[in-house]
Amino acid sequence: MSDVAIRVDGIGKEYRIGKKRHAYKTLRESIIDMSVLPFQKAGRLFSNRTTEESAREEAFWALRDVSFEVKRGEVVGIIGANGAGKSTLLKILSRITEPTEGEAIVHGRLGSLLEVGVGFHPELTGRENVYLNGAILGLKKSEVERRFDEIVAFSMQEQFIDTPVKHYSNGMYLSLAFAVAAHMDTENLLVDEVLAVGDARFQKNCIERMGEVAREGRTVLFVSHNLADITRLCPETILLEHGVVKARGKSEEMVNLYLNSSFHNDPSSYPIQQGDGGKKAFELTDVSLLDRGGNPIKAVMSGRDFSVRLQYTTDGSCNLKNSWAGLTFADTSGRPLFACNSYTSRPGPLPIPTKGSLVCQFKKFPLLPGTYILGFAFQDTNTVARLSYENIFRLQVVEGDFFGTGKLPDSRSGPFVVDHCWDATD
């Protein structure tokens, strides 16, 4: 028996865009159209634009020449910008839509968490909808009965299970639908951005359930914009870009590649101005970000280790054996958030070479997702070089798993995450 669970070979999906929708016609209009049809065909023969050229202009390829394999028991993430073709790919694998070209082969039963809640009837109770939705998703009545208590407990809707779902809030509705779908016995599972339903506690349960599915040895394709979930649940990830597979590899590498292609931080947009009197005793020439492996990145995840590298040159007049450097962080309105400098963080001075790089390392970076402005300050002992400027780099921070729980504090409480733990004693 082959160890390949999912094989995608040259998949392409074409959609037609920009085409006019014609209104229904009367019998008289249809007869008139038939009478002028020969003249319209003759006119197209003399037209500069052929029918084939017009069709090409109206074609949009959501996917093109996509090929990959997923082995049994693998958990593979799929990431990419909106419109990259992620959902289209899962719909083809789920047999919801047919590919224009290529083929997709799935070995074993397939469960899809794409359109959560499809099949729920608003007039039926939660209990009745569990059985109805289970049947639509391919579960036998005996299977639903065996799992009913587990499904209801997972959804956290025990109190309202005999209430018609038309009275449910949107979060309650989706939570119950996800609970049914997540308890299917299938060898393969496709998940498309459904872990965002419900409140924070339910989201945590969703993530834990996904981890259980992975440990059970089932094959999972997981689409999400939550990059922290991708790196936590998926050892490997496929990066889609404009309908094609750009790369496949370790999830952390693919996330960095995706972030680097999503954010364009051009240092030339933030000109580094020289300090007092236009002296060039010390000159900052470039600013960049590095991940914990030393690779260049363009955005940072909350809770991740990273470094800011500042390249510089000097004219040799500075006393570099006893100098200090610092970074400041501010929000986009210019409000200062915090500063970090070598004077306070080191027991002694920061001796630096005449030409090179200053590197400031951060452990579990504490800022919540958003855009922040970096400033820089430098001073040597003789005050030959004293620099201070507020805008050298625009830092993009994206959502990360700071605590390892899949949750972050509400940004309304402030821009920081503080590493801590809670305990209780008697």
PyMOL commands that set and color helices and strands:
alter all, ss='L'
color gray80, all
select helices_A, chain A and resi 27-45+51-58+86-93+126-136+141-155+158-160+165-167+170-181+200-215+227-233+251-262+267-269+276-278+320-322+342-345+411-413
alter helices_A, ss='H'
color red, helices_A
select strands_A, chain A and resi 4-16+59-71+75-79+101-106+110-113+188-192+219-223+236-241+244-250+282-291+296-297+300-301+306-314+324-331+336-341+355-362+370-379+386-398
alter strands_A, ss='S'
color yellow, strands_A
deselect
rebuild
show_as cartoon
